[in-house]
Amino acid sequence: MLYTFLFKGIARRDLSNTRKSIDELPTYTLRKQAESEQQARAFFAPFYVILEGGLVC
C-alpha cells in the first residue's frame, strides 16, 4: 500500500554554495508516495537535508 509523505527540506546545493546561516536558506516542501517513510526519505536524501516530515492521511 502506498502512502503520501510530506517533508520540509533544504537543498544540499544551497548549503554548499553559501555562507548564510541555515535559518536564511529557502526550505522546500517535498512530497513522495512510498510504502514507508524510510523509502520516501531515501529518495530525497542525496539532494535534500530533511528537517521534518510526516504522513498525509
Residue pairs with C-beta under 8 A, 6 or more apart in sequence:
1 35
2 33
2 34
2 35
3 33
3 34
3 35
3 36
3 55
3 56
4 31
4 32
4 33
4 55
4 56
5 31
5 32
5 33
5 34
5 37
5 40
5 41
5 53
5 54
5 55
5 56
6 29
6 30
6 31
6 53
6 54
6 56
7 29
7 30
7 31
7 32
7 40
7 41
7 44
7 48
7 50
7 51
7 52
7 53
7 54
8 27
8 28
8 29
8 30
8 50
8 51
8 52
8 53
9 27
9 28
9 30
9 44
9 48
9 49
9 50
9 51
10 22
10 25
10 26
10 27
10 28
10 48
10 49
10 51
11 26
11 28
11 47
11 48
12 46
12 47
12 48
12 49
13 47
14 25
14 26
15 22
15 25
15 49
18 25
27 51
28 48
30 44
30 48
30 50
32 40
32 43
32 44
33 40
34 40
34 43
37 53
37 55
40 53
41 50
41 53
44 50
